[in-house]
Amino acid sequence: MNEDETSVGIGRPPTNTRQAGTKLLWIGIWLAFMSAPVKDLADGNHTPWATALGTLGLLVFVGSYLVLVFRHTSKALDPFRVRAALAFLGALAVLLSLTFGTPWLVLFVYVSVSVGATLPMRTARWLIPAVTLVLVAIGLTGDHPREIITALVFPALLGGFAMSGVRQMIRTTIQLREARATVAQLAANEERLRLARDLHDLLGHSLSLITLKSELAGRMLPGNPEQAAAQVADIEQVSRQALVDVRSAVTGYRRPTLPGELAGARTALAAAGVAADIPAEAPEDLPEKAEEVLAWALREAVTNVVRHSDAGRCMVTLAPRQTLDGRVLELTVADNGRGASGTARGNGLTGMAERLATVDGTLTTRATDSRSGKGFTTVLSVPLESGLGSGE
């Protein structure tokens, strides 16, 4: 099972039951502070009728709190509904605190957290202190220990403003994700335009010449078949050259590059929730065929990490190294996942080895941690020409 199946990305709603359960657990873990009112009910300090009503009120409060925070952090709710839910939580906290006493003042901490989690900062920055003041006011009106009131003020303020910070971080993350998607779309559009311009430049003259010579051959055909045949021969030559040019252009566009695959690996690992340590740049002046082979191999290795490793971290390194056979560029992809499931190589590793063989490269694999057998490390090396990889 991949890590992204159980973890919820920041600013993204859960996509399956496991992710929803994980998110609900993180939200519900803070309900541990509800132990004070629960203990108050369990101790039998109230009449059976009051205990039943208090239990019902506490369940309604907790349910409303969970629904509000869970739903709003998954998908922004209508502002009117948010304010209505907050007003209901506040009113219920006031009613239960005035009715049952000191242990129930902790409900205002949850009201403050709800305010921070659901309202914009410009509203939350005054409403959180207001909720805290209501807590203090109710605490001072009754016969409540001052130390308990003081102990609740700090969590109410800190929890509310901390959730405001988390909410702002989520909004920023969503905006960055949308901006990245926009940049990717613009880059794709620019690449399409560049391909269109290149094809126009390659084919515009050739197609115009083919059209002109076809018209000439048509006019010459009845009376001058020899000249018409010459025009047809020219058409064939121009067509063949145009086909060669188009194939060269398309091959250049399809050929993966090492910088592009490094950027793609960074994006793929981040999307899968795997912490990535990847070089920002690739060596320059790498032979074209060797770069293409390493780019394909890097793509396959990162795909294996995302799909099969169940890893939490992946490190990619690129470094030149001197061997007995000469200088090589070594690409290493290491993860801390569960390791290899068997001794036989799969189709992906077999394909890597076959590609590397075309440039006299090598492929080796091993466990990242040799003692525990955990993790999987793929090492790929291709020979460097003299003078390359001088950045060692």
SULSULNOR-V941728 format. One record per helix or strand of 2 or more residues. SS is the DSSP state (H for helix, E for strand). FROM is the first residue (numbers start at 0). TO is the last residue. Records with the same first field share a line. If there is no record, write none. Layout:
# SULSULNOR-V941728
SS->FROM-TO / FROM-TO
This chain:
# SULSULNOR-V941728
H->2-4 / 16-41 / 47-73 / 78-99 / 101-117 / 120-140 / 145-219 / 224-253 / 257-270 / 287-308 / 346-356
E->274-276 / 312-322 / 325-334 / 361-365 / 375-382
